[in-house]
């Protein structure tokens, strides 16, 4: 009996795996097991309009009933998607209205999604979803969401038919740099939560922007995060750059402009406007994040405030291009005392980190400035990432120490190293209402190229923004390491900057070593001068920003240099 049952289960599971579809999918035969969620219901039905480009007998139907704004359905596949030489997926769709968004998502360890709007009503059309730069990852299911951001009602306006899901090759398309001047490219914006983006005639062709066409973002009533996503035809390639610049026009000063790179691990940066009623160029610093795979950009104007569709919530943008952010380097150890460094925190899921005055300058930490982490309502993993300007150098050490202050004992503090790989460790607080030093052991993980550190307070619990979810942190350093200074502080001179061929480095003492890193953290040059002066040949380096790290008299100094 037992052997027979086991044999039956094996045959059943094998039959179930075989019955699942693989791309291409035409719904004409086989079993299609949809996993519906949040109000979306998908089925296979007779083609309600066998005409035009689709006269097949069977099609998929998606009805979005009352539920969540993200209601849809997932179709598991028999195995991993094999794009081969393709980089896109095509799908025929039928909707009763123009401009309705159709989101096509590939499910896997790192899910990715592309949204396209319908362009005709009451007739079949073919939409192409470009996954350029993302085809090497493993995906085992597809998800379809109709009109993301709106709650359905189960009526005709929330009924979509879809069919003939096949591989395709997307060529050309929108790619950075973007100037909105092309009459051949299709700038496909996917608006959400009240944000509406379009390409219009430049309303103020003056100053630094005399171009004819620009992007316009209007934030209507909706959600505080209303904005729009622009799909790219190919993955973002920073090369030796570390930032993106964009010209903007707003009618007020200090309005936040958020620029987000979309992909398996999206990243974002926000910069405030500094002038009103004229064009200016904002630079979004993605130092340490340029190695990710990004296939779309999202722009949100005045995040945190619901728009009203008026002039205060209208922004123009143009000339999105690669740039280099030059400034002093944030690198371990970090003590938050510098008035020149920019401590770039990327908050997520309810965590908010800032630099503040030390609220309890006593015990082992009497410094003036410290980091503050407040965990508001959001996700259980809410925290913040601090971007570093150069990779962590463990030397011969294996641990990182950090001073923390919390109002309770046994509160877990997670410390994560971010980069080409990641590693994390968690330590619990042992005292309350006083500073203590926690040590995180990264034995076996010290060779990774880490360009950011993430801190999560009380992982596994949703915060409420109160004192119980407020933690202070300071003096993040590799155990046993010495301080890293700006080269100027050590009296080390380096010139010219920008440099074309040779960089001269002069120090008061003999220079032990010089290392040069690119903005992706890669080690590109090394020398041991054993003298007070050296002319380094940088002619072989590509144009861009680099980090120079100089060791002299047992002290370490760093700076950014620009290679022309």
N, C-alpha and C positions, 0 to 999 in steps of 0.2 A: 504493500500500500504506500509506504513512504517513498520507495524508489519511483513508483509510478507517479506520485504527486510531484516529486522533484523534476522528473522528466517532463511532466505537463507544464510546470512553471517555466522551465528552460525553453520549451517550444513556444510558449505564449509570449515570453519576453523577446525572443528572437523574432517572432511574427510581428510584435508591436513595433520593434525597431525598424524592420523592413517596411512596414506599412507607412511609416512616417515619410513625408515627401522630401525631395531635394530640389534645389533650383536647377533647371527651370520648372515652374509650377503653372499648370493651366487649369486645374480643378476638374479635368474631364474624367479622371479615374483615380482610384485609390481612396484611402481614408485620411481625412484631415481633422486632426484633434486640436481645436482651438482652446486656449486657456484665457477666458475672458476676465476682465478686472475693471472695477470702479465704474460700472455702468455700460461699458462697451460689450457688445455681443456680436460675434462673427459666426457665420454659417456659410455653407455652400448651397446655392440655389440655382434655379433655371435663369438664364440670362434674360433680364426684363426688357432689354432693348438690343436685340441682335442686329446691329446696323453699323455702318461706317467701318472703323478699323477693327471692330470686334463682333463677329457673327458666331462665336462659339456657343456651345450649348449650356455650359455651366460657368458660373463666376462666383467670386466671394462677395458676401454682403456684410457690411459693418453698420450696425445701428447703435447709436450712442444715446442711451437712456439717461434718466436723471441719476446722478451719482457724483463723481468727481470730475474736475476739469480735464483730467488726464485719462479718462476712461478709454479703453481700447482692448486689444486682444493679441495674444502671443501664439505663434504657430511653431512648435518644436520641429526640428529637422532631423533626418535620419543620421546625419553626421555633420562634421565641420564644413562650412562653406568653402569651396575651392574657386577662387576668382581666376586662377591661372593668369592669363595675360590681360584680364579685364580689370577695371577700376571703378565700375559703377553698376547699378541695378536699375532696370527699367520696369515700370508697371503701368498697365492700362487702368484708368479710373473713370468713373462716371459719377458726377455730382449735379445737383440741381441749381448750383450757384457758382459764380466766379469768385476767385480770391479765397476760397476755403482751404485751409492748410491741411496737407496730408503728411504726417510724420512717418518715416520709415526707419526703424531701429534694428540694428544687428545686436543680438544678445550674446554675451560671453563674459569672460573674466573682466574685460574692459569694454563695456557696451558703447556703441557710437550711434548717432542718429543724424538724419538729414530731413529737413522739412521743405516741401515744395507746395506752392499754391496752385489751385486749379485755375485754368485760363479760359475755359469754355463752360457752358451750362447745358445740361440735358443731352449731352452727346459724349461718346467715348473719346478720350485723349490719352496720350502716353507721356508720363512723367519720368524724368531721369534723375536718380539720386546718386550723386558722385561721392565715392568713398576713396578718392585718390589719397595715397599715403597711409591708408588704414587696412589694406587688403592682406597684410601678412599676419594679422592677428587671428585668433580662433573664435569663430562665431557658430553657435549651434541652434539658433532660433531667430525668428524675425517677429517684430512687433509693429502693429499698425495702429496709429492714433489719429482720429479724424477731428479737426478743429481743436487742437490743443489750446487750453486756456479758457474754454467755454464749457459750461455744464450743458449736456444734451437734454432733449425732451422726448426722444424716441420718434420724432416726426420726420417728414421728408427732408427738412433742413439738416438733419443729423443722420442721414442715411447715405452711405457711400458704397458703390460697387467697385470691385477691383479684380484684375485678372492678368494672366500672362506675365508672371514675375520672372524676368530673365536677366542674364548678365549683359553688360554693355561696356563700351569704352567711351569715357568722357574726355574730350580733347579741348584744349584751350581753356576758356572760362576765366572768371575773375581771379586775379592773383595780385598780391602786394608787389609793387606799389599800385595804388588805386587812386585815380583822379576823376572818375565819373564822366570823362569826356568821350569815351568810345560810343559809337552809334551801332556797333556790332555786338558788343557784349550785353548780356542780360543780367542786370543787377537784381538778383532775387532776394528780397528782404522777407524774413519770416517774423512778422510782428507778434508781440505777446503782451498781455496784461495791460493794455492801454497805450503802449508805444506804437507809433506808426512812422515808418521811414520811407522815403521816396527820393528820387533824383529830380531836381528842379533847376531852373535858371538861377544863377548866382544873384541873390538879392542885393549884394553890396560888393561889387567887383572893384575893390580898392585895397590899398595897403599891400600886404604880403600875398594877397590872393585876388588876382585879376582874371581867373579862369571863368569859363562860360557856365559850367555845370558844377553843382555841389550836391551833397546829401543833405536832406532835411529830416530832423527828428522832432515829432510833436508828441508830447505825452498827455494823452487824454485821461479822463477819470477811469480808474481801473485799480491796479495794485501799485504799491510803492516801488516795485521793481519793474515797472513797465518799460519796455525797450524793443529792440529789434536785432535779429541775427542775419548777417550776410554770409551766405554760403560761398566758399572758395572752390575753384576748379582744381586746385592742387594744394598740397600741404605747405604750410608756412616754412620757409627756409631762411633762418636768420644769418647763415654764413658766419662771418666774424662780428656781426652786430649783436647788440644786447638789449635793444629797445625799439620802440615804434613811435614815430611822431605823427601827429595829426593836427591839421589846422581846424580851429573851431571859431564860431561866432555865436555869442550869447548876449542877451540884453542886461546881464548883471554880473557882478564880481562875486567870486567865491562859490559859484555853482559847481557842484561835483560832476565830473564827466568820467564814467566808468568804462574802461576798455577791457574786454574779456576775450581770451583766446579759447575757442571751443575744441575739444577733442576728448580722448579717453580720460585725461586728467586735466580738466580746464583750469586756467589761471587768470587772474584779473588784477588790474591796477587802476586806482582812481586818482585823478588830478583835478584840482580846482581851477576855474577860470580866474584870470588876474586882471582882465580889462573888460569893459562893457561896450557893446555896439561897434566892435571892430574885430578884425581877424587877428588871431594869435596862434602860435604853435605850441602845443602841449607835447611833452615827452613822457611816455609810459615805460618805466624801467622794468624790464623782464630779466635782469641779471640773474644768472643761476637757473633760469627756467627755459632757456632757449633750446634745450635738447628734446623737448616734448613734441608730440605729433598733434598739430592743430590744423583743422580744415575749415574753420569758420571764425568770424569775429562777431562779437555782440557789443552793442553800445547801449548804455543806460544813462539817461540824463537825470540828475538829481535823485539818486537812489535814496529811498527812505521817505519820500514825499509823494503823495498822490497828485498827479497832474490835473490840470483843468482845460487843457487844449489851447490856452491863451499864450501871449507873448512870453510870459515868464517860464513857460514850459516848451518853448520852441528853440531849438538849437540847429545850427548849420555846421556841417563838417566836410572836410575835403583833404586831398593829398595825404593819404595814409601810406607811409613809407617806412623803411628801416632806418634806424638811427643808432647812435652810440651815446650812452649815458656815461658822463665822466664826473666822477666825484671821489671823495675819499672812500676807503674800503672798510666795510663792516666785516670783521673776521674775529674768530675766537683768539683770545678771550674777549668777551663783551661785557662792559660794565655800565653802559648807558650814560656815561658822563660827558661824552663828546658833544660839543655844540655845533660841530661841522658835519658829522656823519648823519646820514638819513637811515633811520631804523625802519625798514619797510616790512610791516606786518601784513600778512594776508589772512584775514579772519575768515572762519567758516563755521557753519552749522550752529551759530549762537555764541561762539567764543569771540571776545573782543579784547585785543591787547593794545596797550599804549605805554608810553614812557611818562612817569609822573615823579613828583617829589617823594622821597622816601618817607612813608607815613610813620615809621618807627626806627629812627636812626639810633640803634642801640646794639649792645651785644657784639656779635661778630660782623655786623654790617652797619657802619656809620656813614656810608656813602650818601651823596646828595640825591642821585637819581636811581630809580629802579624800574623794572617792568611790572605792569599790572595786568592780570588776566581776570576778566569777569565772564562767567559762563551764564548767558541768558537762556531763556526758553528756546529750544531748537531741537538738536539731535543729541543723543547721548555721547557723541564723539566731538562735540563742539570744542574748538580750540583756535590756535593761530600759528602761522608759519612765519619765521623771521628769515628773510633772504640774506644770504652772505655774499660778499663780493668776490670771494676766492674760496677754494675748497678747504675743508678741515684738514689740518696736518697733525696727525697723532704722534709723529715721531716714533719713539720707542715705547709710547704709553698705550694703554688700552681703555682708559676710563675718562669720563667727563664729569665734572663737578658743577653744581649750581646751588646757590643760596636761595632758600625759599622761606616764606612767611605765610602761615595759614592759621585760621582761628579754631582748628580742630586737629585731633590726633587721628592717625590712620587714614588720612585722605590721600588717595593715590595721585601721584604726579607722573604723567607719562612724558618721556623725552624721546623724540624721534629724529633721526638723521635722514635728510631728504637729498636725493640726487639721482644719479644714474641707477643706483639701487637704494634701498632704504633699510634701516635697522632701528629698532626701538627697545626701550627698557622702561620699567615702571618701578618707582620707589614710593613708599608711603611715608607721610610725615610722622615724626615721633614726638614732637612737642607742639604746643598751641600758643599762639599770640607772642611768638618770638622767632627770631631768625635761626635757621639751622642750615647745614650744608649736606645736600644729598649727593651721592656718588653713583653714577650709572656705568655699569661694566659692559663694554662693547667688544670683549675678547672674541676674535674670529671675524669681526666686521670692520676692522680699522683700515682696510685697503680700499674701501669704496670711495668714489668721488662724490663727496657730500657738499652741497652748496646751499643748504638751508636746514634750519632746525625747527621742529614743530613741538609745541607744548600743549598738552591736553590735561585739564584738571578734572579729577574724579570721572575718569572714563567709565561709561556704562550707566551714568545717571544724567537725566535731563536737568539742566540748571534753572535757576529762577532769578538770577541777577542779584541775589542777596549776599550778605556777608559770608554765608556758608559756601558760596560759590565764587568767592573773590580770593585770589592768591597773588602774592607779590613774589618776584623772582629777580635775581641779580647775579653778577659775577659768574658768567658761564665760561668755563675754561677746561682745556684738556688737563687732566691731573698731572701735576708736575711740570707744566709748561710755564714759560715766562711770558710776559706781556708782549703784544705786538704793537709797534708804534707806527705813526706816519714817518716817512723818511725824513721829512723836514725836522721833526722832533729830535732825530738822532744826528742832525747836522749833515745828512747825506744829500748831496746835490745830484740831480739827474737832468740832462738837457741834451738836445732840444726836445720839447714836448709841445706839439706833435713832432714825431721823428720820421725821417724818410729812410735813412740807411744806418747810420751809426748813432748809438746812444751813449753818451759819456756819463759815467757814474763816479763821483768823487766822495770819499768818506774821511773823517778825521783819523780813523784807525784802519788797519788792514781789513780788506773785505774777504770774508771766509768763503761765502757762496752767494750766487745770484741765480734765482729761479724765475722763469717767466711762464705764466699760464694764460691761455685764452679765456674768453668769457663763458665757455662751456666747461671750464675747470680742467682742460687738458694741459698737460705739461709739455711745453714746446721748446724751451731752451734751458740749459744749465751750464754754469761755468764756476770755476774756483780760482779767482784772480790772485789771491795771496799778496795783494798790493792795495794801495789806497786809491788807485785810479785805474779805470779800464774803459776802453771804447768797444762797446758790444755791437757786433754786426747783426742788425735786424732786417736786412734787405730781403731775406727769404720769406719773411712773414707776410701774410695777407693784410690788406687794409682792415683796420678795426681797432678795438680797445683791448688792451692786455693788462694783466696784473704783474708787477715786478716785485719780487720778494728778496730783500737783501739782508744777509747776516753779517754783522761786524761787531767785534768786541763782545761776543756772546749776547748781542741784542738783535732783535729781528724787526725790520721795518718794511712797510709795504706802500705801494702807490699805484695809481692807474696811469697808463701811458697810451697815447694815440699813435698808431702806425699809419702813415699816409701811403 
